Amino acid sequence: MSALLLAACATKPVSPVPVVDRSTPQGAAAGKPIANNGARAPQAGDGKTWVVKPGDTLYSIALENGLDYKEIAAWNQLADVNLIKVDQVLRLTEPAEAVAATTSAPASGVVIKPLKSDVDLPAPGVAGVVPSKPATAPGTVATVNYPKSLKLSYSSDAATVARQAEGPVQTAALAKPLDAGKPTEAKPLEIKPQEPKPQDSKPVEKPAAGGEEDIAWSWPTAGKVITPFSETAKGLDIGGKLGQPVLAAGSGRVVYAGSGLRGYGKLVIIKHNKTYLSAYAHNNQLLVKEGDNVKKGDKIAEMGNSDAEQVKLHFEIRRFGKPVDPSKYLTAG
């Protein structure tokens, strides 16, 4: 009977355990990231961002935020500065990972390992070690106070014991041969703590709070102001003659020179520092290129009427990307 039961159990087919893949929830729709021209879409915590609106260009976004359009392109890994899409999110600050890579201190690379020694240490109670032969050749000796006070001649074994006992080895010039008949006790090393140097009582000079604001502005051209500053105008319109010199109102670096901003014609933008930009629009001819360093008073363009109804210079000063009244700055400068 037992044999029949065993045979019946052995012939019963065994059903395999079902395996269900639960790594992807059923019904979950894959989200579509915003196209960013091959770059990772900015995430929360990436800093200041800009959502592209109809009519925006990388040049106008840079001007509105007081930035260099090349920096925005680099931060967002844009291969073509002309290829941005409506609703695309652009980063307006340097990526956090780039900042961390440049500001983090490199590792020291120092690896501390215990020293191995095959030297038999002196037995307890031994006052010193006497070399078998007097040292006659000029050289150096390692002096340590191990275990109570002892002097070891410079050899591989002695140096090893010294390093284990005291750490850094103190070396001294050998003036006289050692007396083999009389063991001498070395005086214990006296380690004096380094006294801190008194700090200079003079107060630390701090840079002036208005350093970024301290720009000696000058008028970019001669002429009459035909349109004053307003929220709509965003700057001053200065009348003049075709070909009249347009000068840099302050020292800085040319971050844009071209005609890619609608409504500005042939435009030059100078970045003076992290706070201020100045813009010179509707020129007839541009005399500088991007990346040029200019000084206040340098001729950067010739007045014209590109993308304008008359010959004039449209001049803007932007503080952190926001238009301010140039007449207040030019009068002060």
C-alpha positions as CSV (number, residue, x, y, z in Angstrom):
1,M,0.0,0.0,0.0
2,S,2.8,2.4,0.9
3,A,4.5,1.6,-2.4
4,L,1.3,2.5,-4.3
5,L,1.0,5.9,-2.5
6,L,4.6,6.7,-3.2
7,A,4.2,5.8,-6.9
8,A,1.1,8.0,-7.2
9,C,2.9,10.9,-5.7
10,A,5.9,10.4,-8.0
11,T,3.8,10.4,-11.1
12,K,1.8,13.6,-10.2
13,P,3.0,16.5,-12.3
14,V,4.4,19.5,-10.4
15,S,3.1,22.9,-11.6
16,P,5.9,25.6,-11.9
17,V,5.7,28.6,-9.6
18,P,4.4,31.6,-11.6
19,V,6.9,34.5,-11.9
20,V,5.4,38.0,-12.2
21,D,7.6,41.0,-13.1
22,R,6.4,43.8,-10.8
23,S,9.3,46.2,-11.6
24,T,7.1,48.4,-13.8
25,P,3.6,49.2,-12.4
26,Q,0.9,48.2,-14.8
27,G,-0.8,51.1,-16.5
28,A,2.1,53.5,-15.7
29,A,2.6,55.9,-18.6
30,A,6.2,56.8,-19.5
31,G,6.7,60.6,-19.0
32,K,8.2,62.6,-21.9
33,P,11.0,64.9,-20.9
34,I,11.1,68.4,-22.3
35,A,13.3,68.5,-25.3
36,N,16.5,70.3,-24.4
37,N,18.6,69.9,-27.5
38,G,20.4,66.8,-26.1
39,A,20.9,68.1,-22.6
40,R,19.3,67.0,-19.3
41,A,16.2,69.0,-18.5
42,P,16.8,71.3,-15.5
43,Q,15.5,69.9,-12.3
44,A,14.2,71.5,-9.1
45,G,17.2,72.9,-7.2
46,D,19.2,73.7,-10.3
47,G,18.9,77.4,-9.6
48,K,17.3,80.1,-11.7
49,T,15.6,78.9,-14.8
50,W,13.7,80.4,-17.8
51,V,10.8,79.0,-19.7
52,V,11.1,79.9,-23.4
53,K,8.2,82.0,-24.7
54,P,7.1,82.7,-28.2
55,G,9.5,85.2,-29.8
56,D,12.3,84.5,-27.4
57,T,15.9,84.0,-28.6
58,L,18.9,83.0,-26.7
59,Y,20.2,86.6,-27.2
60,S,17.1,88.2,-25.8
61,I,17.0,85.8,-22.8
62,A,20.7,86.7,-22.1
63,L,20.0,90.4,-22.3
64,E,16.9,90.2,-20.0
65,N,18.9,88.4,-17.4
66,G,22.2,90.2,-17.7
67,L,24.1,87.2,-18.9
68,D,26.3,86.1,-21.8
69,Y,24.3,84.0,-24.3
70,K,27.4,81.7,-24.7
71,E,27.2,80.9,-20.9
72,I,23.6,80.0,-21.2
73,A,24.3,77.7,-24.2
74,A,27.2,76.0,-22.3
75,W,25.1,75.5,-19.1
76,N,22.3,73.9,-21.1
77,Q,24.6,72.0,-23.6
78,L,23.0,73.7,-26.6
79,A,24.9,72.8,-29.8
80,D,23.1,75.5,-31.8
81,V,22.2,78.7,-30.1
82,N,19.3,79.2,-32.6
83,L,17.6,76.0,-31.7
84,I,15.4,76.6,-28.7
85,K,11.7,75.6,-28.4
86,V,8.7,77.2,-26.8
87,D,8.2,75.9,-23.2
88,Q,11.8,74.6,-23.1
89,V,13.3,75.2,-19.7
90,L,16.7,76.7,-19.7
91,R,19.1,76.9,-16.8
92,L,20.3,80.5,-16.0
93,T,23.0,79.5,-13.4
94,E,26.0,77.4,-13.6
95,P,25.2,73.7,-12.9
96,A,25.7,72.6,-9.3
97,E,27.9,69.7,-10.4
98,A,30.3,72.0,-12.3
99,V,30.6,74.3,-9.2
100,A,31.2,71.3,-6.9
101,A,33.9,70.0,-9.3
102,T,35.8,73.4,-9.2
103,T,35.4,74.2,-5.6
104,S,35.8,70.8,-3.9
105,A,39.3,70.3,-2.4
106,P,41.2,67.4,-3.9
107,A,42.0,64.4,-1.7
108,S,45.4,64.5,-0.1
109,G,46.3,61.0,-1.5
110,V,48.3,60.2,1.7
111,V,48.0,56.6,2.8
112,I,49.1,55.7,6.3
113,K,50.2,52.2,6.9
114,P,51.7,50.6,10.0
115,L,55.4,49.8,9.7
116,K,56.5,46.2,9.9
117,S,59.7,45.4,11.7
118,D,61.8,42.2,12.0
119,V,63.9,43.8,14.7
120,D,63.9,42.3,18.2
121,L,63.2,45.0,20.7
122,P,65.4,45.2,23.8
123,A,64.2,43.3,26.8
124,P,62.7,45.3,29.7
125,G,65.3,46.7,32.0
126,V,68.0,47.3,29.4
127,A,69.3,50.8,29.8
128,G,70.9,51.1,26.4
129,V,72.5,49.5,23.4
130,V,76.2,49.7,22.9
131,P,77.5,49.3,19.4
132,S,80.1,46.5,18.9
133,K,82.5,48.8,17.0
134,P,83.1,52.5,17.5
135,A,81.8,54.6,14.6
136,T,84.7,56.3,12.9
137,A,83.2,57.3,9.5
138,P,81.5,60.7,9.2
139,G,77.8,60.5,9.0
140,T,74.6,61.0,11.0
141,V,73.1,59.1,13.9
142,A,69.4,58.8,14.9
143,T,68.7,59.8,18.5
144,V,65.5,58.6,20.2
145,N,64.5,58.1,23.8
146,Y,63.3,54.5,23.6
147,P,62.5,52.8,25.8
148,K,64.0,55.0,28.6
149,S,66.9,56.8,27.1
150,L,69.1,55.2,24.5
151,K,71.2,56.2,21.5
152,L,71.3,54.0,18.4
153,S,73.9,54.1,15.6
154,Y,72.4,54.9,12.2
155,S,71.6,51.6,10.6
156,S,68.6,50.0,9.0
157,D,67.6,48.2,12.2
158,A,68.1,51.2,14.4
159,A,66.2,53.5,12.1
160,T,63.3,51.1,12.1
161,V,63.2,51.0,15.9
162,A,63.4,54.8,16.0
163,R,60.5,55.2,13.6
164,Q,58.3,52.8,15.6
165,A,59.2,54.3,18.9
166,E,59.0,58.1,18.2
167,G,57.7,58.6,14.7
168,P,59.9,61.3,12.9
169,V,63.6,60.6,13.3
170,Q,65.8,63.4,14.6
171,T,69.2,63.4,13.0
172,A,72.4,65.0,14.2
173,A,75.9,65.2,12.7
174,L,78.4,62.7,14.2
175,A,81.2,64.8,15.7
176,K,83.1,62.2,17.6
177,P,83.4,58.4,17.5
178,L,81.2,56.6,20.1
179,D,82.9,55.3,23.2
180,A,82.4,51.5,23.0
181,G,83.3,51.1,26.6
182,K,80.8,53.4,28.2
183,P,77.2,53.3,27.2
184,T,75.8,56.8,27.3
185,E,72.3,57.8,28.0
186,A,70.8,60.2,25.5
187,K,68.9,63.2,26.9
188,P,65.2,63.0,26.2
189,L,64.1,65.1,23.3
190,E,62.5,68.3,24.3
191,I,59.6,69.2,22.1
192,K,58.4,72.7,22.6
193,P,55.0,73.6,21.4
194,Q,55.0,76.1,18.6
195,E,53.9,79.4,19.9
196,P,51.2,81.0,17.8
197,K,52.4,84.2,16.1
198,P,50.6,87.3,17.3
199,Q,48.0,88.4,14.8
200,D,48.4,91.7,13.2
201,S,46.4,94.3,15.1
202,K,45.5,96.1,12.0
203,P,41.9,95.6,10.9
204,V,41.4,93.6,7.8
205,E,40.4,95.8,4.9
206,K,37.2,94.8,3.3
207,P,36.3,95.6,-0.3
208,A,34.0,98.5,-0.7
209,A,30.4,97.4,-0.7
210,G,29.7,99.4,-3.8
211,G,32.6,97.9,-5.9
212,E,30.3,96.5,-8.5
213,E,28.4,99.8,-8.6
214,D,31.5,101.9,-8.9
215,I,31.7,102.4,-12.7
216,A,32.7,105.8,-14.1
217,W,30.1,106.0,-16.9
218,S,30.4,108.3,-19.8
219,W,28.0,109.3,-22.6
220,P,28.3,106.9,-25.6
221,T,27.9,109.6,-28.2
222,A,27.2,113.3,-28.6
223,G,23.6,114.4,-29.4
224,K,20.2,115.3,-28.1
225,V,18.1,112.8,-26.1
226,I,15.0,112.4,-28.3
227,T,13.3,109.6,-26.3
228,P,13.8,109.5,-22.5
229,F,13.9,106.4,-20.4
230,S,10.6,104.6,-19.6
231,E,9.5,101.1,-18.9
232,T,8.5,100.8,-22.5
233,A,11.6,102.4,-24.1
234,K,14.0,100.6,-21.6
235,G,16.7,103.1,-22.5
236,L,17.6,106.4,-24.1
237,D,17.4,107.3,-27.8
238,I,20.1,109.8,-28.8
239,G,19.8,111.5,-32.2
240,G,22.8,112.1,-34.4
241,K,24.3,111.7,-37.9
242,L,24.9,108.6,-40.0
243,G,28.4,107.3,-39.2
244,Q,28.8,109.3,-36.0
245,P,31.1,107.5,-33.5
246,V,29.5,105.3,-30.8
247,L,31.8,104.9,-27.8
248,A,31.9,102.4,-25.0
249,A,30.3,104.0,-21.9
250,G,32.5,101.9,-19.6
251,S,35.2,99.4,-19.7
252,G,34.3,95.7,-20.2
253,R,34.1,92.8,-22.5
254,V,32.0,92.5,-25.7
255,V,29.6,89.6,-25.2
256,Y,27.4,90.2,-28.2
257,A,28.0,91.9,-31.6
258,G,25.4,91.2,-34.3
259,S,21.8,91.7,-35.4
260,G,20.1,88.7,-33.9
261,L,17.8,90.6,-31.5
262,R,14.6,91.8,-33.1
263,G,14.0,95.5,-32.8
264,Y,17.6,96.4,-32.0
265,G,19.2,96.3,-35.4
266,K,23.0,96.0,-35.4
267,L,23.7,95.7,-31.7
268,V,26.7,95.7,-29.4
269,I,26.4,94.5,-25.8
270,I,29.2,95.1,-23.3
271,K,29.4,93.2,-19.9
272,H,31.2,95.5,-17.4
273,N,31.0,93.1,-14.4
274,K,28.6,90.7,-12.8
275,T,26.1,93.4,-12.2
276,Y,26.0,95.7,-15.3
277,L,25.6,95.4,-19.0
278,S,25.3,98.2,-21.6
279,A,23.7,97.9,-25.0
280,Y,24.2,100.0,-28.2
281,A,21.5,99.5,-30.9
282,H,20.6,100.6,-34.5
283,N,24.2,101.0,-35.5
284,N,25.2,101.3,-39.2
285,Q,28.5,99.4,-38.7
286,L,30.0,97.4,-35.8
287,L,33.7,97.8,-35.1
288,V,34.2,95.2,-32.4
289,K,33.6,91.5,-32.2
290,E,32.5,89.1,-29.4
291,G,35.2,88.5,-26.8
292,D,37.0,91.9,-27.4
293,N,38.0,93.8,-24.3
294,V,37.3,97.5,-24.5
295,K,38.0,100.6,-22.4
296,K,35.7,103.5,-21.7
297,G,35.7,105.8,-24.7
298,D,36.8,103.2,-27.3
299,K,35.0,103.5,-30.6
300,I,32.8,100.4,-30.9
301,A,30.4,101.3,-33.7
302,E,29.1,103.9,-36.1
303,M,25.6,105.4,-35.6
304,G,22.9,104.3,-38.1
305,N,19.3,103.4,-38.5
306,S,19.3,99.6,-38.7
307,D,15.8,98.4,-37.7
308,A,14.8,102.0,-36.9
309,E,12.9,104.8,-38.6
310,Q,15.6,107.3,-38.2
311,V,19.4,107.6,-37.5
312,K,19.8,107.3,-33.7
313,L,21.6,105.4,-31.0
314,H,19.4,103.4,-28.6
315,F,21.4,103.1,-25.4
316,E,20.6,100.9,-22.4
317,I,22.1,100.1,-19.0
318,R,21.0,96.9,-17.4
319,R,21.5,96.1,-13.7
320,F,21.1,92.3,-13.2
321,G,19.4,92.2,-16.5
322,K,16.8,94.9,-15.6
323,P,16.7,98.2,-17.5
324,V,17.6,101.2,-15.4
325,D,17.6,104.9,-16.3
326,P,21.0,105.7,-18.0
327,S,20.6,109.4,-17.4
328,K,21.1,108.9,-13.7
329,Y,24.3,107.0,-14.2
330,L,25.7,109.2,-16.9
331,T,25.1,112.3,-15.0
332,A,26.9,110.9,-11.9
333,G,29.8,109.7,-14.1
